[in-house]
Amino acid sequence: MRSVTISASLGPGYSLGQALDYLDNLARTSLPPEARISYAGQSREFRDSSSSLALTFALALIIVFLVLAAQFESFIHPFIILLSVPLALTGALATLYFTGITLNVYSQIGLVMLIGLVAKNAILIVEFANQLREQGRSIKDAVKESSLARLRPILMTTIATVLGAMPLALATGAGAESRASIGWVIVGGVTFSTILSLLLVPALYNLLARFTKPSSHVADRLRGLENEYDENQSPQTAE
């Protein structure tokens, strides 16, 4: 079978997805019906990853949600934590838009990485607030003190993450485009989500935590039943 290989670079202002769509349309209108086309290199990776991106992203969210649900023994607390993920995606996509980087294979990898990176800040607030509730604090006082106490660790981890990704974002030389895609997604997503999650997570915790109970609730109930049983058995023992 005779074949022709076409290699090209993207023109200014065009993304890889737009170029591939144009080639598909050109092949349908210009080539004979028996002709077949296939992609290689980054084009093939983009097509393969684009078809499975939604499934990969959904599976990542489900796995993280289930792990957090097992850790916190609640389905509400993981929901509060994972609400910071849309903020990170908004910041990442906005950063790609302003830097002129397209949504390619590497930026898609960075988007999946953001799920784990941005969840850690909300975990710090929720975990410490739960510990304060176990000590008898009200929900409002617990989340207020937790937000103030965890502000410095959150800022430190965010700054460390952003500075660690800057060499990728500002990379030059061979393969710089792929590294810049991952770097700017991390920088924009983590920064934007941190700024807004410091306000959103405490507000959601104050709103939704009333539907949950501290993790020590079951132990306190069992302790109360044990004391009640001992009190009921005491008169019988005296007789």
C-alpha positions as CSV (number, residue, x, y, z in Angstrom):
1,M,0.0,0.0,0.0
2,R,1.5,3.3,-1.0
3,S,1.7,5.9,1.8
4,V,2.7,9.5,2.3
5,T,3.9,10.9,5.6
6,I,3.2,14.6,6.3
7,S,5.1,16.5,9.0
8,A,4.1,20.0,10.0
9,S,4.4,22.6,12.8
10,L,1.6,24.6,14.2
11,G,1.1,28.1,12.9
12,P,0.8,31.1,15.3
13,G,-2.6,31.3,17.0
14,Y,-3.6,27.7,16.2
15,S,-3.9,24.7,18.6
16,L,-3.1,21.1,17.9
17,G,-6.8,20.2,18.2
18,Q,-7.8,22.8,15.6
19,A,-5.0,21.5,13.2
20,L,-6.1,17.9,13.5
21,D,-9.8,18.8,13.0
22,Y,-8.8,20.7,9.8
23,L,-6.8,17.7,8.5
24,D,-9.7,15.4,9.2
25,N,-12.1,17.6,7.3
26,L,-9.5,18.0,4.5
27,A,-9.1,14.2,4.2
28,R,-12.9,13.6,4.1
29,T,-13.4,16.2,1.3
30,S,-10.3,15.7,-0.8
31,L,-9.1,12.1,-0.5
32,P,-10.8,9.1,-2.2
33,P,-13.1,6.9,-0.1
34,E,-10.6,4.0,0.1
35,A,-7.9,6.2,1.5
36,R,-7.0,5.8,5.2
37,I,-5.2,8.2,7.5
38,S,-3.5,7.7,10.8
39,Y,-1.5,9.9,13.2
40,A,1.8,9.5,14.9
41,G,3.9,11.3,17.6
42,Q,2.3,14.0,19.6
43,S,-0.8,14.1,17.3
44,R,-1.6,10.5,18.1
45,E,-1.0,11.0,21.8
46,F,-3.3,14.0,21.8
47,R,-6.1,12.0,20.1
48,D,-5.7,9.0,22.4
49,S,-5.5,11.1,25.5
50,S,-8.4,13.4,24.6
51,S,-10.8,10.4,24.2
52,S,-9.9,9.1,27.6
53,L,-9.4,12.4,29.5
54,A,-13.0,12.6,30.9
55,L,-12.9,9.0,32.1
56,T,-9.4,9.5,33.7
57,F,-10.5,12.7,35.4
58,A,-13.7,11.1,36.7
59,L,-11.8,8.0,38.0
60,A,-9.3,10.3,39.7
61,L,-12.0,12.2,41.5
62,I,-13.8,9.0,42.6
63,I,-10.7,7.4,44.0
64,V,-9.7,10.6,45.9
65,F,-13.3,10.9,47.2
66,L,-13.4,7.3,48.4
67,V,-10.0,7.6,50.1
68,L,-11.0,10.8,51.9
69,A,-14.4,9.3,52.8
70,A,-12.6,6.4,54.5
71,Q,-10.2,8.8,56.3
72,F,-12.9,11.2,57.6
73,E,-15.6,8.5,58.0
74,S,-18.0,10.8,56.2
75,F,-19.2,11.7,52.7
76,I,-19.7,15.4,53.5
77,H,-16.1,16.3,54.4
78,P,-14.7,14.9,51.2
79,F,-17.3,16.8,49.3
80,I,-16.1,20.0,51.0
81,I,-12.5,19.3,50.2
82,L,-13.0,18.4,46.5
83,L,-15.0,21.6,45.8
84,S,-11.6,23.2,45.6
85,V,-10.9,21.2,42.4
86,P,-13.1,23.3,40.1
87,L,-11.3,26.4,41.4
88,A,-8.0,24.9,40.4
89,L,-9.3,23.9,37.0
90,T,-10.5,27.5,36.4
91,G,-7.2,28.9,37.4
92,A,-5.3,26.4,35.3
93,L,-7.4,27.0,32.1
94,A,-7.2,30.8,32.6
95,T,-3.4,30.6,32.9
96,L,-3.2,28.5,29.7
97,Y,-5.4,31.1,28.0
98,F,-3.3,34.1,29.0
99,T,0.1,32.4,28.3
100,G,-1.1,31.2,24.9
101,I,-0.5,27.5,25.7
102,T,-2.9,25.0,24.2
103,L,-4.7,22.2,25.9
104,N,-2.3,19.4,24.9
105,V,-1.2,16.0,26.3
106,Y,1.0,17.6,28.9
107,S,-1.4,20.2,30.2
108,Q,-4.0,17.4,30.5
109,I,-1.6,15.5,32.7
110,G,-1.2,18.7,34.8
111,L,-4.9,19.0,35.2
112,V,-5.1,15.4,36.7
113,M,-2.2,16.2,39.0
114,L,-4.1,19.2,40.3
115,I,-6.7,17.0,42.0
116,G,-4.2,15.8,44.5
117,L,-2.2,19.0,44.8
118,V,-5.1,21.3,45.7
119,A,-6.9,18.9,48.0
120,K,-4.2,19.0,50.6
121,N,-4.9,22.6,51.6
122,A,-8.6,21.9,52.3
123,I,-7.6,18.7,54.2
124,L,-5.5,20.8,56.6
125,I,-8.5,23.0,57.5
126,V,-11.1,20.2,57.7
127,E,-8.9,17.8,59.7
128,F,-7.9,20.4,62.4
129,A,-11.5,21.7,62.6
130,N,-12.7,18.1,63.3
131,Q,-10.1,17.7,66.0
132,L,-11.4,20.9,67.7
133,R,-15.0,19.7,67.4
134,E,-13.9,16.5,69.3
135,Q,-12.7,18.8,72.1
136,G,-16.1,20.3,72.4
137,R,-15.8,23.4,70.3
138,S,-18.7,24.7,68.2
139,I,-18.6,24.4,64.4
140,K,-18.1,28.1,63.9
141,D,-15.4,28.4,66.5
142,A,-13.7,25.3,65.3
143,V,-13.5,26.3,61.6
144,K,-12.4,29.9,62.6
145,E,-9.6,28.7,64.7
146,S,-8.6,26.0,62.2
147,S,-8.4,28.5,59.4
148,L,-6.2,30.8,61.4
149,A,-3.9,28.1,62.7
150,R,-3.5,26.4,59.3
151,L,-3.0,29.6,57.3
152,R,0.8,29.6,57.6
153,P,1.2,25.9,56.6
154,I,-1.1,26.3,53.6
155,L,0.8,29.4,52.4
156,M,4.1,27.6,52.9
157,T,3.1,24.5,50.9
158,T,1.5,26.7,48.2
159,I,4.6,28.8,47.8
160,A,6.9,25.8,47.7
161,T,4.7,24.1,45.1
162,V,4.5,27.2,42.9
163,L,8.3,27.9,43.1
164,G,9.0,24.2,42.4
165,A,6.9,24.4,39.2
166,M,8.4,27.6,38.0
167,P,11.5,26.0,36.4
168,L,9.1,23.9,34.3
169,A,7.0,26.9,33.4
170,L,10.0,29.0,32.4
171,A,11.9,26.2,30.7
172,T,13.8,26.9,27.4
173,G,15.4,24.6,24.9
174,A,14.4,21.3,23.5
175,G,11.1,20.0,24.9
176,A,10.4,23.3,26.6
177,E,6.8,23.4,25.3
178,S,5.8,20.2,27.1
179,R,7.4,21.2,30.4
180,A,5.9,24.7,30.2
181,S,2.4,23.2,29.8
182,I,2.7,21.2,33.0
183,G,4.4,24.0,34.9
184,W,1.9,26.7,34.1
185,V,-1.1,24.5,34.9
186,I,0.4,23.8,38.3
187,V,1.3,27.4,39.0
188,G,-2.0,28.8,37.9
189,G,-4.2,26.1,39.3
190,V,-2.6,25.9,42.8
191,T,-2.4,29.7,43.2
192,F,-6.0,30.4,42.2
193,S,-7.4,27.6,44.2
194,T,-5.5,28.5,47.3
195,I,-6.6,32.1,47.3
196,L,-10.3,31.2,46.9
197,S,-10.3,28.0,49.0
198,L,-9.1,29.9,52.0
199,L,-12.5,31.6,51.9
200,L,-14.7,28.9,50.4
201,V,-13.7,25.9,52.4
202,P,-14.4,27.5,55.9
203,A,-17.7,28.8,54.6
204,L,-18.8,25.4,53.3
205,Y,-17.6,23.7,56.5
206,N,-19.6,26.1,58.6
207,L,-22.6,25.4,56.3
208,L,-22.4,21.6,55.9
209,A,-20.6,20.3,59.0
210,R,-23.7,20.6,61.0
211,F,-24.9,17.4,59.2
212,T,-22.0,15.4,60.5
213,K,-20.8,14.3,63.9
214,P,-17.3,14.3,65.4
215,S,-15.4,11.0,64.9
216,S,-15.5,10.5,68.6
217,H,-19.3,10.5,68.6
218,V,-19.6,6.7,68.4
219,A,-17.0,6.2,71.2
220,D,-18.9,8.7,73.4
221,R,-22.1,6.9,72.8
222,L,-20.6,3.5,73.7
223,R,-19.0,5.0,76.8
224,G,-22.4,6.4,77.9
225,L,-24.1,3.1,77.4
226,E,-21.4,1.3,79.4
227,N,-21.8,3.8,82.3
228,E,-25.6,3.4,82.1
229,Y,-25.2,-0.4,82.2
230,D,-22.9,-0.2,85.2
231,E,-25.3,2.0,87.1
232,N,-28.1,-0.4,86.5
233,Q,-26.1,-3.3,87.6
234,S,-24.9,-1.6,90.9
235,P,-28.2,-2.0,92.8
236,Q,-28.5,-5.7,91.9
237,T,-24.9,-6.3,93.1
238,A,-25.7,-4.5,96.4
239,E,-28.7,-6.7,97.0
